[in-house]
Amino acid sequence: MAKLSGIEVYKNLPRTNCGDCGLPTCMAFAMQVASKKRALDGCPHVSDEARAALGDAQVPPMATLSLGSGDRVLTIGGETVMHRHEERFQHPPILAVGLSAALGDAEFAERLDAIEALTFERVGRTIGVDAIAIRHDGVDVDRYGAVVTRIAAATDRVLLLLCDDPHVLAPAVAAVADRKPLLVAATEANADAMASVACQYGLPLVLKASGIDRTAALSERIAAAGVRGLLLDPSPSHVADAVGVMIQLRRLALEQRVRSLGFPTYVDVGGLVDATLDLDLDADARATAEMMAGLSFVMRYAGVMVLDTIEPWAVHPIVTARQDVYTDPQVPNEVEAKLYEIGHPGPEAPVLVTTNFALTYFTVAGEVANSKVPCFICVVDTEGMGVLNAYADDRLTVDRVVAVVREQGAMDRVNHSRLIIPGLVARMRMGIEEVSGWQVIVGPDSAAGIPHFLHTVQSQYQAEADTEAAG
Amino acid sequence: MTLLPQVRRNWARTIHAVTIGATPEDGGTRSCTVTIGGTSAMPFHHFEGTMPHRPAVAMEITDIPPTDWPEALRAPIADVMSDPAAWAARVENDFQPDLLCVRLAGCDPNGANRTPEEAAAVAVAVRDAVGLPLVIWGCGDLDKDAEVFPAVAEALAGERCLLGTISEKNYRTLTALGTAYGHRVIAESPVDINMAKQVNILAIDAGFPEDRLVIYPTTGALGYGIEYVVSIMERLRIGGLKGDRLVSMPIVGDIGREAWGVKEARATLEEAPGWGDPAMRGPAWEAATALIYIHAGADLVILRHPDAVCDAKAAINQLMAGATDGS
């Protein structure tokens, strides 16, 4: 039920191999439809019956939706799998930090600045907090509107308007509708009024109900009112409950194709932590609890999550985990191909060469660091292939290694001409020596052997140098 | 209201439960035992299965004073780190992990190169100082571990320690010792499902009971390839639950060593002014790395900082709420 096979599509096609779809056979077209590369409409002769039979299965199991405007358009949803190794996770969750409209001016400005500063550089990309969740916290309609307008002017981050009183919310929405904010939240009590605000401006809306059953029911009701983009908040009672509910929602959407639950989820991490923990906790313990809960929802299927902590040490692990978990497992992760310095390598430092497959590089760099022998590592761009694959695929060749080592200038930084190559490509040794004139030393087969290897090599050359000096 | 379909899975088997530590009743001297594994579903999927034993937290000490631990790790133990027994007692009394892990770093032939007898003496001193169940982790040099473990395993006979690690190349010695002296064994493989399976097959074929094996699929720190290991762990666990008995063992993550090797944990405030209070940042990075692995299937995590131990235990407690928890 979850995935349509090519055969199932084929059975519903005319099976004439007319070629009008641009493909030679109906079977070829069916395979493309099954893998969602083509839409069923690509066949001009498909019958209404076939359309009806296949139509439902053609719709992606989870809706994709966007928030924000300009350079800050963020997409969530559209997920297709439970575990990242099956295919990949499509859209990382949006991370918002809460800002209360009830805060005094000084504190408000300080917190807004702190949120704006929550960005980090990682592997050449800026990651951090994407959105600001403006909590109503009981202020009057004028104050809420003023706060929302002020934040909109101060930041280009995505806005989440957390206010379940439609009379307070509506004027604020009117003021910032062009920023495509997220409205939080419709409940059973206010659903009609909230739905009409969302419809009026074409904005996505979080719906909040108690438990999965009532979430599904409310979703049907709001969809019937014409709201397009929905997010689901089944209001779990504590962190463990939330993890279980997130998993079940995802399975209901992807595997059972329950349409009313085929939307991304919304998790108020700050609220959950308050519900789970002793409120007397000190600020650091609370921030730690938010970090740990936030990590749980990076692993378990949040579409949007709202934190209250602004501690960089608590946010950094969450945004890093999000970047890691949402990488495509089919596309090898690469590091920049350049000369890396581990420790503070001097002129005696060994020079190693390896590939730009991230896992290879991190393992090698980690073991070099463990050895405490400062080293240069020349990283060859192998398009993310490990040593053996790159060798087999001619991406790690004698000429390439020599060219890259020269280009990166490693040998200009040292007073020797020894190059250490991975043990798995020992057979490149002679070739590199002939082309470059360097002395090539074959390293260990596995990175785990690097510390031992480096110590042996270093003491050997130290001894030689000493002998030379003495002689 | 529409009746929603059922999404609970009926997995084919449960993960082996491995008990570490032996009390006087079991013929050992530990004050308690810790069981890991035994789960019948993916971690924290309480709606469809049981987690009779919560994920366990071990804290690491070393046989010689650590030289590569940053100040944040040394400060809480600075006065005892030259004395493994006193260090172990500090861990048990003040930091309260579920298990104690002794890493025999001093045996490394490229380091202090301590003898098997010295290692065994440390093991005995630590055993006598604490009642926690013990994990004994070798120095990682295959030949040296094979020399050291006979003395250590014999000295701790009957204590049901968890010894590691074995790999494709050195499984014979440690599995034989485990069988002879009643220990459990960690099987190591380099981020690879098939190799994890292969080491298990070798150990089982050598006569080691499969319900005394723990899988160590290697560990990467958060931000440094953690996603590869996460996927390997998830696939191992799914494979085990689906019925593949060769991977239905509990999983261990060697977290502290990896997490404290990266700049996000180690950098000073001057080096990374935007990353927040270093006193909080290091333990947070370690606890975060641990929690991600626990979600992926790790049943035992080995940590270094007291705050990370505390944070990981607190997070596990919260995630176990509403579970069928027999521990």
Chai-1 contact restraints between the chains, C-beta under 6 A:
chainA,res_idxA,chainB,res_idxB,connection_type,confidence,min_distance_angstrom,max_distance_angstrom,comment,restraint_id
A,H83,B,E234,contact,1.0,0.0,6.0,A-B,restraint_1
A,R84,B,S231,contact,1.0,0.0,6.0,A-B,restraint_2
A,H85,B,S231,contact,1.0,0.0,6.0,A-B,restraint_3
A,H85,B,R235,contact,1.0,0.0,6.0,A-B,restraint_4
A,A217,B,M1,contact,1.0,0.0,6.0,A-B,restraint_5
A,H238,B,A321,contact,1.0,0.0,6.0,A-B,restraint_6
A,V239,B,Q318,contact,1.0,0.0,6.0,A-B,restraint_7
A,A240,B,L319,contact,1.0,0.0,6.0,A-B,restraint_8
A,A240,B,A321,contact,1.0,0.0,6.0,A-B,restraint_9
A,A240,B,G322,contact,1.0,0.0,6.0,A-B,restraint_10
A,V243,B,F44,contact,1.0,0.0,6.0,A-B,restraint_11
A,G244,B,H46,contact,1.0,0.0,6.0,A-B,restraint_12
A,G244,B,F47,contact,1.0,0.0,6.0,A-B,restraint_13
A,Q248,B,V7,contact,1.0,0.0,6.0,A-B,restraint_14
A,R251,B,V7,contact,1.0,0.0,6.0,A-B,restraint_15
A,L252,B,V7,contact,1.0,0.0,6.0,A-B,restraint_16
A,Q256,B,P5,contact,1.0,0.0,6.0,A-B,restraint_17
A,T276,B,Q318,contact,1.0,0.0,6.0,A-B,restraint_18
A,T288,B,D311,contact,1.0,0.0,6.0,A-B,restraint_19
A,M292,B,L291,contact,1.0,0.0,6.0,A-B,restraint_20
A,M292,B,A315,contact,1.0,0.0,6.0,A-B,restraint_21
A,L295,B,A288,contact,1.0,0.0,6.0,A-B,restraint_22
A,L295,B,L291,contact,1.0,0.0,6.0,A-B,restraint_23
A,M299,B,H295,contact,1.0,0.0,6.0,A-B,restraint_24
A,E311,B,G276,contact,1.0,0.0,6.0,A-B,restraint_25
A,P312,B,W275,contact,1.0,0.0,6.0,A-B,restraint_26
A,P312,B,G276,contact,1.0,0.0,6.0,A-B,restraint_27
A,W313,B,G276,contact,1.0,0.0,6.0,A-B,restraint_28
A,W313,B,M280,contact,1.0,0.0,6.0,A-B,restraint_29
A,W313,B,R281,contact,1.0,0.0,6.0,A-B,restraint_30
A,W313,B,A284,contact,1.0,0.0,6.0,A-B,restraint_31
A,H316,B,W275,contact,1.0,0.0,6.0,A-B,restraint_32
A,P317,B,L222,contact,1.0,0.0,6.0,A-B,restraint_33
A,P317,B,A288,contact,1.0,0.0,6.0,A-B,restraint_34
A,T320,B,L222,contact,1.0,0.0,6.0,A-B,restraint_35
A,T320,B,G223,contact,1.0,0.0,6.0,A-B,restraint_36
A,A321,B,I292,contact,1.0,0.0,6.0,A-B,restraint_37
A,D324,B,I226,contact,1.0,0.0,6.0,A-B,restraint_38
A,D324,B,E227,contact,1.0,0.0,6.0,A-B,restraint_39
A,V325,B,E227,contact,1.0,0.0,6.0,A-B,restraint_40
A,T327,B,E227,contact,1.0,0.0,6.0,A-B,restraint_41
A,P329,B,S231,contact,1.0,0.0,6.0,A-B,restraint_42
A,L359,B,G225,contact,1.0,0.0,6.0,A-B,restraint_43
A,L359,B,Y228,contact,1.0,0.0,6.0,A-B,restraint_44
A,F362,B,Y224,contact,1.0,0.0,6.0,A-B,restraint_45
A,F362,B,G225,contact,1.0,0.0,6.0,A-B,restraint_46
A,G366,B,G261,contact,1.0,0.0,6.0,A-B,restraint_47
A,H452,B,N110,contact,1.0,0.0,6.0,A-B,restraint_48
A,H455,B,N110,contact,1.0,0.0,6.0,A-B,restraint_49
